[in-house]
């Protein structure tokens, strides 16, 4: 009798865990409740394929100027990842290069005072303007920091991309 009760309890717990895992995979992590004045944006099928909730390639701008500071790792007041502080006509811009922006075999090497051109999207995070860099031109060389969806490109991906370009293969 006791053994039967234990098997039933284990089945109930396994069922609850399975249901929880299913709910976690089905409900998006950035889901927000409706009804508090929030509007559901209308998204067409073509727009959805070309944009990301965080990084929208249609909002990209290009900035250029000298680098005043380079941050290779975690720093107080900045979001995680590498950053460069860039002086532009609009003032000093915090340009986020992501986790792998300055790391790896084919990573850019930047010096203070060096002229840099960056292309990306400006976002407000924790009441601070941050420029999320997608591509960067340093010394005539173009580096891909994020893909067109805003996802940081790893050093391994950069290396594979470089090999593909050398072979003359296009994707």
Steps between C-alpha positions, in 0.01 A plus 500: 500500500776741593691427179190573287452839671865591437469415129189717473675794669799469266267497196320813621829683559634391159179626338528836673865541397415405141218757494729768642770430241239515224370835630853641516568409137165627371476837679752757369736640762419858400122453522320795656145515636242682291229723633711763674484730201753293307437473131578198290712613204377393160773296333477380145660174389773684306585735788517216752767317300715814468485638854570396857322632810826643627706570190325641194732524198274768347594736787876475437712813485870559433722694740862598463762652727810443710502247785556655845483185714497123452336266752593134449289345774248564778489854631278678750208679337534322164313201366716183474744467213759713321437870437663793328427861579476689173504879459249616236334827410218406740740443792664193651323174411522170692534243221440142616700234316347207687665210678741410218550836327869535589584132556615224269736449208335741251393764754566867431792673669417855601713771661390815680468787253452268202227596251218242494177472301221293656159395371225390736196595703465742792297364795416624848594248770460589869438865403830515312554531123707211364600449138493129406764455230429257215800583279814700566765639265848543651801581284311421179405150627130418559411279798163336562415530869133391488290331236201679343280384789725661762652176628873534580726306261737262680873483417441156345230640270728788397776252421264281291376809318856607424583154358186511285596842359854379425365199307267725301189317613191711552210397718 
